[in-house]
Amino acid sequence: HTMLPDGHGVRMTDAECNQHRAEARIYFDRYSAGEISRADVATWLASLDDFPPPYYHTVNKAKSWFRDKRPSNYSDAEIRQNDLRYLGAIIMP
């Protein structure tokens, strides 16, 4: 890990980033198969350090989306579809 330019938090190394992208694939597969809950995915995302570019914004968008336990104005199917879209974006930015 290295400190971010503003002195807050840490930035992942490339190896850590690749490891977490591989984990995202596992979470994507398990969540899409119904083996884990949305809360499990949200907990995992919240535990991640700051990804380096170009993943930074993608991961932060996913973290923000999953922070909301029940996004309003979305059906259950739409929430799940968006959940998978955000996870998929981490895998293939």
C-alpha positions in Angstrom: 0.0 0.0 0.0 1.0 3.6 -0.5 -0.5 6.8 0.9 -2.7 8.8 -1.4 -1.5 12.2 -2.4 -3.8 14.0 0.0 -2.3 11.9 2.9 -5.5 10.1 3.6 -6.1 6.4 3.1 -4.0 4.0 1.1 -3.8 3.0 -2.6 -3.5 -0.6 -3.6 -0.5 -2.0 -5.4 -1.1 -3.5 -8.8 -0.9 -7.0 -7.4 -3.5 -6.1 -4.7 -5.7 -4.6 -7.3 -5.6 -7.7 -9.5 -6.3 -9.9 -6.5 -9.4 -7.8 -5.6 -10.6 -7.9 -9.2 -10.3 -11.7 -9.1 -12.3 -11.6 -5.8 -14.9 -9.4 -7.5 -15.3 -12.2 -10.1 -16.0 -14.7 -7.3 -18.5 -12.4 -5.6 -20.2 -11.7 -9.0 -20.5 -15.5 -9.7 -21.7 -16.4 -6.2 -24.1 -13.5 -6.0 -25.6 -14.1 -9.4 -26.0 -17.8 -8.4 -27.8 -16.8 -5.2 -25.1 -18.2 -3.0 -24.5 -15.0 -1.1 -26.6 -11.9 -0.2 -26.4 -8.3 -1.3 -25.2 -7.5 2.2 -22.3 -9.9 1.8 -21.2 -8.0 -1.4 -21.7 -4.6 0.3 -19.5 -5.7 3.3 -16.7 -6.9 1.0 -16.8 -3.7 -1.1 -16.7 -1.5 2.1 -13.5 -3.3 3.1 -11.6 -2.4 0.0 -8.9 0.3 0.0 -8.8 2.8 -2.8 -8.1 1.3 -6.1 -5.7 3.0 -8.4 -6.8 4.5 -11.7 -8.6 3.5 -13.9 -10.6 1.5 -11.3 -10.9 4.2 -8.7 -14.2 5.7 -9.9 -15.7 2.3 -10.8 -15.1 0.9 -7.3 -16.3 4.1 -5.6 -19.5 4.0 -7.6 -20.1 0.4 -6.6 -19.4 1.2 -3.0 -21.9 4.1 -3.1 -24.5 2.0 -4.8 -24.2 -0.9 -2.3 -24.1 1.4 0.7 -27.9 1.9 0.2 -29.5 -1.2 1.7 -32.7 -0.7 -0.4 -32.3 1.8 -3.2 -35.6 3.6 -3.7 -37.5 3.7 -6.9 -36.1 0.4 -8.1 -37.8 -3.0 -8.2 -36.0 -6.0 -6.7 -35.1 -7.2 -10.2 -33.6 -3.7 -11.1 -31.6 -3.6 -7.9 -30.1 -7.0 -8.7 -29.4 -6.1 -12.3 -27.6 -2.9 -11.1 -25.7 -4.9 -8.4 -24.4 -7.2 -11.1 -23.6 -4.3 -13.4 -21.5 -2.6 -10.8 -19.7 -5.8 -9.8 -19.1 -6.6 -13.5 -17.6 -3.1 -14.1 -14.9 -3.9 -11.4 -14.0 -7.1 -13.2 -13.9 -5.5 -16.7 -13.3 -1.8 -16.3 
